[in-house]
Amino acid sequence: MICGIDEAGRGPVIGPMVIAGVQVKDEKVLDGFRIRDSKKCSPERRERLADTIKSKADKIHIVVFDADEIDELRKRFTINEIEVEGFCRVMRVLRSDRYYVDSADVDEKRFANELRRRLDFDAEIISSHKAEEKFVVVAAASIIAKTERDRFVREIEKELREKLDMPLGSGYPSDSTTIEFLKEWIKRYGKLPPHVRKSWKTIRKLSGRQSKLW
């Protein structure tokens, strides 16, 4: 068995980080569907591909770190270490002979070694930057992770719109829609909304009143 693992939502200020693993006996079952990195697909195409992947994969496993959990873990760990833990949780469920993983570390070998160190079984781990562009099984995991995170963000937006009828955006700090939403929420309510990663520098700068908002 082989397994591809990737994440979505490592950098946003709002919402969870989702890590997905896709396990197949042979990558060939994913051939012919033009499965590619989720960032290069429209939302509609991602959803269609996610359905295809779910029908073709032997198993899929998803690990979710919500904003509060990330904030708590960031008191003791780096985001890379949190990601390693998430990848290992997937690997323990989807036991495979070989794993293809998208490296979160600048040192690909170090990332693989850190994963290997935490496992209680032997497996080949191929760690690579931009693995979703090199291995179709990682591209498949990327699509599953992204569609799951998108679903969470839609649910969060629906919840928050009950108190502030503005678009939430993607949740990323580079998204002006997200930043405008947060500014207006803070202006109106004097505190941060739920589902925000308070440990992010963007939030500290945006609030300007860290002690009151945490």
Backbone as CSV, one residue per row, in Angstrom:
resi,resn,N_x,N_y,N_z,CA_x,CA_y,CA_z,C_x,C_y,C_z
1,MET,0.840,-1.196,0.000,0.000,0.000,0.000,0.876,1.248,0.000
2,ILE,0.406,2.277,-0.684,1.092,3.565,-0.652,0.109,4.623,-0.170
3,CYS,0.658,5.711,0.355,-0.191,6.751,0.932,0.422,8.114,0.662
4,GLY,-0.400,9.054,0.231,0.020,10.439,0.067,-0.595,11.288,1.161
5,ILE,0.180,12.234,1.686,-0.302,13.086,2.780,0.011,14.546,2.469
6,ASP,-0.975,15.408,2.702,-0.771,16.845,2.510,-1.715,17.591,3.443
7,GLU,-1.462,18.894,3.578,-2.279,19.719,4.469,-2.909,20.875,3.709
8,ALA,-3.928,21.445,4.328,-4.526,22.697,3.859,-4.814,23.538,5.090
9,GLY,-4.465,24.813,5.019,-4.782,25.693,6.135,-3.676,25.840,7.149
10,ARG,-2.448,25.743,6.718,-1.325,25.943,7.635,-1.218,27.407,8.067
11,GLY,-1.443,28.330,7.144,-1.163,29.735,7.409,-2.318,30.667,7.719
12,PRO,-3.580,30.262,7.598,-4.688,31.197,7.821,-4.779,31.715,9.251
13,VAL,-5.461,32.837,9.399,-5.732,33.382,10.734,-7.072,32.881,11.262
14,ILE,-7.896,32.338,10.379,-9.217,31.839,10.760,-9.371,30.400,10.289
15,GLY,-9.951,29.575,11.153,-10.293,28.217,10.760,-9.203,27.203,11.024
16,PRO,-9.499,25.945,10.710,-8.605,24.842,11.065,-7.496,24.594,10.053
17,MET,-6.518,23.820,10.498,-5.574,23.184,9.579,-6.046,21.746,9.406
18,VAL,-6.167,21.328,8.164,-6.658,19.989,7.850,-5.547,19.199,7.171
19,ILE,-5.291,18.010,7.673,-4.288,17.119,7.089,-5.009,15.872,6.595
20,ALA,-4.768,15.522,5.332,-5.465,14.383,4.731,-4.473,13.358,4.213
21,GLY,-4.840,12.103,4.364,-4.072,11.009,3.793,-4.945,10.214,2.845
22,VAL,-4.397,9.873,1.694,-5.103,9.054,0.705,-4.276,7.798,0.469
23,GLN,-4.876,6.645,0.721,-4.177,5.367,0.600,-4.728,4.578,-0.588
24,VAL,-3.811,4.074,-1.417,-4.191,3.249,-2.572,-3.201,2.092,-2.705
25,LYS,-3.642,1.054,-3.381,-2.719,-0.061,-3.651,-1.735,0.320,-4.745
26,ASP,-2.208,1.122,-5.694,-1.384,1.514,-6.840,-1.853,2.887,-7.314
27,GLU,-0.901,3.786,-7.556,-1.253,5.133,-8.014,-2.011,5.126,-9.337
28,LYS,-1.899,4.047,-10.089,-2.543,3.991,-11.398,-4.058,4.149,-11.309
29,VAL,-4.643,3.814,-10.148,-6.103,3.955,-10.020,-6.516,5.423,-10.075
30,LEU,-5.541,6.330,-9.873,-5.831,7.764,-9.908,-5.464,8.402,-11.244
31,ASP,-4.889,7.602,-12.146,-4.503,8.128,-13.455,-5.745,8.431,-14.298
32,GLY,-5.591,9.389,-15.188,-6.650,9.675,-16.152,-7.687,10.671,-15.688
33,PHE,-7.557,11.150,-14.446,-8.559,12.087,-13.921,-8.018,13.513,-13.801
34,ARG,-6.788,13.711,-14.271,-6.145,15.036,-14.231,-6.157,15.607,-12.812
35,ILE,-5.810,14.738,-11.873,-5.715,15.175,-10.480,-4.440,15.983,-10.328
36,ARG,-4.572,17.190,-9.805,-3.424,18.077,-9.658,-3.516,18.818,-8.330
37,ASP,-2.479,19.566,-8.026,-2.437,20.356,-6.801,-3.737,21.139,-6.638
38,SER,-4.313,21.084,-5.434,-5.612,21.720,-5.189,-5.596,23.215,-5.470
39,LYS,-4.438,23.857,-5.279,-4.353,25.310,-5.491,-4.502,25.674,-6.964
40,LYS,-4.351,24.696,-7.849,-4.441,24.952,-9.283,-5.809,24.579,-9.854
41,CYS,-6.740,24.224,-8.967,-8.082,23.837,-9.403,-9.114,24.839,-8.903
42,SER,-10.156,25.036,-9.669,-11.272,25.851,-9.198,-11.997,25.094,-8.091
43,PRO,-12.732,25.798,-7.224,-13.486,25.100,-6.171,-14.424,24.031,-6.719
44,GLU,-15.066,24.323,-7.844,-16.003,23.360,-8.425,-15.271,22.104,-8.890
45,ARG,-14.127,22.288,-9.531,-13.357,21.126,-9.994,-12.798,20.342,-8.814
46,ARG,-12.369,21.050,-7.763,-11.873,20.352,-6.575,-12.942,19.438,-6.000
47,GLU,-14.169,19.933,-5.941,-15.254,19.123,-5.379,-15.494,17.879,-6.231
48,ARG,-15.465,18.042,-7.546,-15.670,16.885,-8.425,-14.530,15.880,-8.272
49,LEU,-13.299,16.404,-8.207,-12.151,15.513,-8.049,-12.177,14.816,-6.691
50,ALA,-12.622,15.524,-5.660,-12.702,14.915,-4.329,-13.643,13.714,-4.348
51,ASP,-14.763,13.842,-5.043,-15.698,12.716,-5.152,-15.048,11.539,-5.874
52,THR,-14.293,11.838,-6.927,-13.602,10.779,-7.669,-12.566,10.088,-6.794
53,ILE,-11.788,10.886,-6.081,-10.743,10.334,-5.213,-11.353,9.439,-4.139
54,LYS,-12.442,9.882,-3.544,-13.100,9.088,-2.501,-13.602,7.751,-3.048
55,SER,-13.994,7.742,-4.313,-14.502,6.499,-4.908,-13.373,5.554,-5.320
56,LYS,-12.178,6.101,-5.563,-11.061,5.288,-6.052,-10.088,4.863,-4.955
57,ALA,-9.983,5.644,-3.892,-9.017,5.345,-2.832,-9.454,4.134,-2.015
58,ASP,-8.473,3.398,-1.501,-8.790,2.301,-0.589,-9.258,2.853,0.750
59,LYS,-8.520,3.853,1.253,-8.902,4.493,2.512,-8.483,5.958,2.476
60,ILE,-9.210,6.766,3.226,-8.879,8.177,3.411,-8.996,8.480,4.896
61,HIS,-8.046,9.244,5.407,-8.138,9.656,6.811,-7.821,11.142,6.915
62,ILE,-8.575,11.823,7.766,-8.435,13.271,7.915,-8.197,13.613,9.380
63,VAL,-7.240,14.502,9.619,-6.950,15.024,10.956,-7.187,16.528,10.918
64,VAL,-7.896,17.032,11.922,-8.240,18.456,11.967,-7.716,19.076,13.254
65,PHE,-6.976,20.168,13.116,-6.569,20.989,14.255,-7.358,22.293,14.170
66,ASP,-8.295,22.511,15.095,-9.045,23.762,15.034,-8.207,24.906,15.607
67,ALA,-8.718,26.124,15.498,-7.937,27.304,15.875,-7.527,27.274,17.343
68,ASP,-8.444,26.891,18.224,-8.127,26.850,19.654,-7.042,25.820,19.950
69,GLU,-7.117,24.670,19.285,-6.111,23.628,19.505,-4.746,24.086,19.004
70,ILE,-4.726,24.762,17.865,-3.463,25.288,17.339,-2.863,26.295,18.312
71,ASP,-3.693,27.205,18.836,-3.198,28.196,19.796,-2.610,27.528,21.033
72,GLU,-3.275,26.497,21.518,-2.788,25.800,22.711,-1.475,25.076,22.411
73,LEU,-1.402,24.411,21.270,-0.186,23.687,20.906,0.974,24.633,20.623
74,ARG,0.670,25.824,20.100,1.728,26.784,19.786,2.456,27.289,21.038
75,LYS,1.881,27.065,22.205,2.564,27.440,23.442,3.790,26.561,23.680
76,ARG,3.779,25.367,23.063,4.869,24.405,23.291,5.579,23.967,22.018
77,PHE,4.905,24.112,20.882,5.453,23.565,19.647,5.413,24.589,18.516
78,THR,6.285,24.396,17.535,6.231,25.203,16.319,5.133,24.651,15.411
79,ILE,4.763,25.435,14.410,3.742,24.956,13.472,4.257,23.744,12.699
80,ASN,5.568,23.685,12.438,6.138,22.502,11.783,5.955,21.258,12.641
81,GLU,6.185,21.397,13.943,6.038,20.254,14.849,4.585,19.813,14.955
82,ILE,3.674,20.767,14.917,2.249,20.427,14.929,1.889,19.660,13.663
83,GLU,2.438,20.113,12.553,2.165,19.434,11.284,2.734,18.018,11.289
84,VAL,3.926,17.845,11.835,4.515,16.508,11.951,3.589,15.593,12.747
85,GLU,3.077,16.094,13.859,2.167,15.292,14.678,0.917,14.910,13.889
86,GLY,0.383,15.853,13.129,-0.795,15.555,12.320,-0.517,14.507,11.255
87,PHE,0.626,14.625,10.594,1.001,13.634,9.585,1.120,12.249,10.224
88,CYS,1.742,12.196,11.408,1.921,10.905,12.084,0.585,10.288,12.486
89,ARG,-0.363,11.121,12.874,-1.693,10.595,13.207,-2.319,9.921,11.995
90,VAL,-2.142,10.533,10.835,-2.648,9.929,9.602,-1.915,8.624,9.312
91,MET,-0.602,8.636,9.454,0.208,7.458,9.130,-0.118,6.273,10.029
92,ARG,-0.423,6.553,11.287,-0.742,5.456,12.215,-2.059,4.783,11.848
93,VAL,-2.965,5.538,11.260,-4.250,4.966,10.840,-4.126,4.294,9.475
94,LEU,-3.438,4.961,8.550,-3.272,4.429,7.195,-1.891,3.787,7.069
95,ARG,-1.710,2.662,7.721,-0.407,1.984,7.684,-0.108,1.524,6.266
96,SER,1.044,1.944,5.762,1.397,1.686,4.366,2.862,1.289,4.263
97,ASP,3.213,0.735,3.113,4.614,0.380,2.864,5.434,1.613,2.505
98,ARG,4.775,2.566,1.839,5.484,3.768,1.404,4.569,4.976,1.551
99,TYR,5.161,6.066,2.049,4.431,7.326,2.188,5.100,8.397,1.334
100,TYR,4.282,9.165,0.650,4.745,10.358,-0.048,4.177,11.555,0.709
101,VAL,5.052,12.436,1.171,4.580,13.549,2.000,5.133,14.867,1.476
102,ASP,4.331,15.903,1.633,4.774,17.254,1.280,5.535,17.824,2.472
103,SER,6.820,18.068,2.296,7.672,18.477,3.414,7.338,19.881,3.901
104,ALA,7.117,19.998,5.210,6.889,21.306,5.832,8.202,21.945,6.261
105,ASP,9.271,21.172,6.219,10.593,21.635,6.648,11.409,22.019,5.415
106,VAL,12.268,23.020,5.553,13.155,23.372,4.442,14.097,22.216,4.116
107,ASP,14.345,21.375,5.113,15.188,20.188,4.945,14.271,18.977,4.783
108,GLU,14.140,18.487,3.560,13.213,17.388,3.278,13.563,16.123,4.055
109,LYS,14.861,15.812,4.134,15.290,14.600,4.837,15.011,14.707,6.332
110,ARG,15.221,15.885,6.889,14.959,16.077,8.318,13.478,15.866,8.617
111,PHE,12.612,16.342,7.721,11.173,16.159,7.910,10.820,14.675,7.900
112,ALA,11.374,13.934,6.949,11.123,12.487,6.882,11.643,11.785,8.126
113,ASN,12.828,12.170,8.578,13.413,11.542,9.770,12.580,11.815,11.014
114,GLU,12.019,13.022,11.106,11.192,13.357,12.262,9.906,12.530,12.262
115,LEU,9.332,12.328,11.099,8.158,11.457,11.000,8.517,10.029,11.397
116,ARG,9.621,9.547,10.853,10.055,8.167,11.109,10.326,7.942,12.598
117,ARG,10.891,8.944,13.242,11.242,8.826,14.659,10.013,8.625,15.536
118,ARG,8.883,9.154,15.103,7.673,9.102,15.923,6.802,7.883,15.651
119,LEU,7.157,7.103,14.636,6.353,5.937,14.297,6.878,4.688,14.997
120,ASP,5.981,3.746,15.255,6.384,2.494,15.895,6.394,1.343,14.893
121,PHE,6.501,1.670,13.603,6.599,0.652,12.564,7.490,1.193,11.447
122,ASP,8.028,0.282,10.651,8.936,0.667,9.570,8.154,0.946,8.289
123,ALA,8.570,1.986,7.597,7.957,2.317,6.312,8.902,3.238,5.549
124,GLU,8.824,3.187,4.249,9.587,4.111,3.416,8.852,5.446,3.387
125,ILE,9.586,6.533,3.614,8.983,7.867,3.605,9.712,8.724,2.580
126,ILE,8.989,9.159,1.574,9.553,10.028,0.548,9.017,11.435,0.796
127,SER,9.900,12.290,1.272,9.536,13.659,1.632,10.064,14.613,0.573
128,SER,9.196,15.496,0.100,9.602,16.389,-0.985,8.850,17.705,-0.902
129,HIS,9.524,18.783,-1.287,8.829,20.052,-1.462,7.991,19.976,-2.737
130,LYS,6.829,20.601,-2.690,5.898,20.587,-3.824,5.580,19.160,-4.268
131,ALA,5.434,18.291,-3.274,5.154,16.880,-3.576,3.845,16.713,-4.333
132,GLU,2.907,17.652,-4.118,1.617,17.556,-4.799,1.757,17.757,-6.309
133,GLU,2.888,18.325,-6.748,3.128,18.498,-8.178,3.899,17.318,-8.771
134,LYS,4.424,16.456,-7.905,5.265,15.346,-8.359,4.579,13.989,-8.248
135,PHE,3.692,13.848,-7.269,3.082,12.550,-6.993,1.564,12.706,-6.961
136,VAL,0.880,11.946,-7.804,-0.572,12.103,-7.918,-1.272,11.766,-6.604
137,VAL,-0.713,10.852,-5.817,-1.360,10.476,-4.557,-1.287,11.619,-3.539
138,VAL,-0.250,12.457,-3.631,-0.175,13.641,-2.766,-1.121,14.724,-3.284
139,ALA,-1.205,14.865,-4.599,-2.177,15.804,-5.172,-3.590,15.433,-4.731
140,ALA,-3.867,14.132,-4.684,-5.181,13.671,-4.230,-5.413,14.057,-2.768
141,ALA,-4.390,13.875,-1.941,-4.507,14.259,-0.527,-4.700,15.763,-0.392
142,SER,-4.013,16.525,-1.242,-4.144,17.979,-1.238,-5.582,18.398,-1.522
143,ILE,-6.207,17.740,-2.475,-7.589,18.066,-2.840,-8.551,17.712,-1.714
144,ILE,-8.357,16.558,-1.099,-9.225,16.172,0.017,-9.075,17.155,1.173
145,ALA,-7.834,17.509,1.506,-7.595,18.443,2.613,-8.220,19.803,2.325
146,LYS,-8.047,20.288,1.102,-8.557,21.614,0.744,-10.079,21.650,0.732
147,THR,-10.720,20.632,0.179,-12.185,20.642,0.140,-12.766,20.530,1.548
148,GLU,-12.101,19.771,2.418,-12.574,19.674,3.799,-12.415,21.007,4.518
149,ARG,-11.270,21.661,4.335,-11.091,22.968,4.975,-12.102,23.984,4.437
150,ASP,-12.326,23.974,3.135,-13.318,24.892,2.555,-14.686,24.685,3.191
151,ARG,-15.027,23.430,3.451,-16.321,23.137,4.079,-16.376,23.728,5.488
152,PHE,-15.292,23.579,6.237,-15.244,24.159,7.579,-15.382,25.678,7.522
153,VAL,-14.697,26.307,6.563,-14.741,27.769,6.457,-16.149,28.241,6.110
154,ARG,-16.838,27.513,5.246,-18.228,27.879,4.920,-19.116,27.796,6.161
155,GLU,-18.899,26.775,6.967,-19.687,26.631,8.196,-19.379,27.763,9.178
156,ILE,-18.099,28.134,9.279,-17.703,29.233,10.160,-18.326,30.541,9.684
157,GLU,-18.278,30.786,8.375,-18.855,32.016,7.833,-20.357,32.085,8.120
158,LYS,-21.039,30.968,7.958,-22.482,30.935,8.237,-22.756,31.279,9.696
159,GLU,-21.940,30.739,10.590,-22.098,31.018,12.024,-21.843,32.489,12.339
160,LEU,-20.746,33.039,11.812,-20.365,34.409,12.149,-21.275,35.445,11.494
161,ARG,-21.857,35.104,10.361,-22.744,36.053,9.675,-24.025,36.325,10.460
162,GLU,-24.316,35.481,11.420,-25.476,35.743,12.274,-25.257,36.989,13.125
163,LYS,-23.984,37.344,13.345,-23.661,38.533,14.137,-23.039,39.654,13.312
164,LEU,-22.481,39.304,12.147,-21.884,40.323,11.284,-22.081,39.893,9.837
165,ASP,-22.982,40.575,9.154,-23.353,40.177,7.796,-22.365,40.743,6.778
166,MET,-21.163,40.161,6.797,-20.114,40.504,5.845,-19.452,39.220,5.377
167,PRO,-18.923,39.206,4.142,-18.202,38.008,3.687,-16.941,37.792,4.512
168,LEU,-16.639,36.539,4.786,-15.486,36.191,5.615,-14.201,36.084,4.803
169,GLY,-14.330,35.715,3.551,-13.135,35.487,2.743,-12.550,34.114,2.999
170,SER,-11.305,33.946,2.622,-10.647,32.639,2.701,-10.102,32.318,4.083
171,GLY,-9.943,33.360,4.911,-9.349,33.152,6.231,-7.858,33.395,6.270
172,TYR,-7.258,33.685,5.110,-5.812,33.918,5.049,-5.489,35.390,5.306
173,PRO,-4.349,35.666,5.937,-3.992,37.058,6.240,-3.758,37.909,5.000
174,SER,-3.488,37.278,3.866,-3.288,38.017,2.615,-4.607,38.395,1.948
175,ASP,-5.715,37.894,2.486,-7.040,38.133,1.908,-7.634,39.398,2.532
176,SER,-7.782,40.450,1.742,-8.294,41.723,2.267,-9.721,41.585,2.795
177,THR,-10.506,40.678,2.219,-11.874,40.455,2.701,-11.859,39.928,4.131
178,THR,-10.957,39.002,4.405,-10.814,38.456,5.761,-10.379,39.533,6.745
179,ILE,-9.412,40.347,6.356,-8.905,41.394,7.250,-9.979,42.437,7.532
180,GLU,-10.747,42.823,6.513,-11.821,43.795,6.721,-12.898,43.230,7.637
181,PHE,-13.181,41.945,7.497,-14.160,41.300,8.378,-13.689,41.378,9.829
182,LEU,-12.429,41.038,10.064,-11.892,41.044,11.426,-11.872,42.453,12.012
183,LYS,-11.491,43.426,11.208,-11.462,44.815,11.688,-12.857,45.273,12.110
184,GLU,-13.848,44.949,11.297,-15.216,45.368,11.602,-15.748,44.635,12.833
185,TRP,-15.415,43.352,12.962,-15.865,42.587,14.134,-15.274,43.188,15.413
186,ILE,-13.985,43.474,15.391,-13.324,44.058,16.567,-13.915,45.430,16.885
187,LYS,-14.159,46.219,15.845,-14.748,47.549,16.031,-16.128,47.450,16.665
188,ARG,-16.900,46.462,16.231,-18.279,46.347,16.689,-18.390,45.682,18.061
189,TYR,-17.572,44.662,18.297,-17.739,43.870,19.516,-16.594,44.018,20.517
190,GLY,-15.503,44.648,20.119,-14.398,44.870,21.040,-13.610,43.631,21.398
191,LYS,-13.764,42.587,20.625,-13.027,41.347,20.864,-12.952,40.563,19.558
192,LEU,-12.173,39.495,19.568,-12.031,38.669,18.376,-13.200,37.699,18.250
193,PRO,-13.551,37.326,17.018,-14.605,36.323,16.831,-14.085,34.925,17.152
194,PRO,-14.984,33.962,17.281,-14.546,32.563,17.430,-13.785,32.109,16.191
195,HIS,-13.046,31.017,16.347,-12.344,30.344,15.246,-11.120,31.107,14.745
196,VAL,-10.669,32.104,15.504,-9.487,32.881,15.120,-8.260,32.338,15.846
197,ARG,-7.141,32.268,15.140,-5.882,31.823,15.738,-5.215,33.019,16.426
198,LYS,-5.412,33.109,17.705,-4.935,34.270,18.455,-3.414,34.323,18.563
199,SER,-2.750,33.204,18.314,-1.288,33.166,18.407,-0.606,33.689,17.144
200,TRP,-1.386,34.037,16.126,-0.813,34.527,14.870,-0.413,35.998,14.999
201,LYS,0.731,36.364,14.441,1.217,37.743,14.517,0.235,38.722,13.888
202,THR,-0.414,38.303,12.814,-1.388,39.176,12.148,-2.483,39.605,13.112
203,ILE,-2.941,38.669,13.929,-4.010,38.970,14.879,-3.504,39.898,15.975
204,ARG,-2.291,39.679,16.437,-1.726,40.559,17.468,-1.631,41.997,16.965
205,LYS,-1.170,42.147,15.731,-1.042,43.487,15.160,-2.411,44.106,14.911
206,LEU,-3.334,43.293,14.453,-4.657,43.783,14.092,-5.438,44.245,15.313
207,SER,-5.364,43.473,16.385,-6.139,43.805,17.578,-5.568,45.020,18.297
208,GLY,-4.245,45.058,18.444,-3.618,46.170,19.145,-3.906,46.176,20.627
209,ARG,-4.676,45.165,21.077,-5.031,45.068,22.492,-4.949,43.606,22.904
210,GLN,-3.770,43.061,22.754,-3.567,41.628,22.912,-4.080,41.093,24.247
211,SER,-3.780,41.769,25.335,-4.126,41.236,26.650,-5.629,41.125,26.852
212,LYS,-6.401,42.031,26.244,-7.847,42.008,26.426,-8.522,40.989,25.513
213,LEU,-7.887,40.692,24.383,-8.543,39.856,23.389,-8.213,38.378,23.541
214,TRP,-7.206,38.039,24.308,-6.826,36.635,24.427,-7.679,35.938,25.458
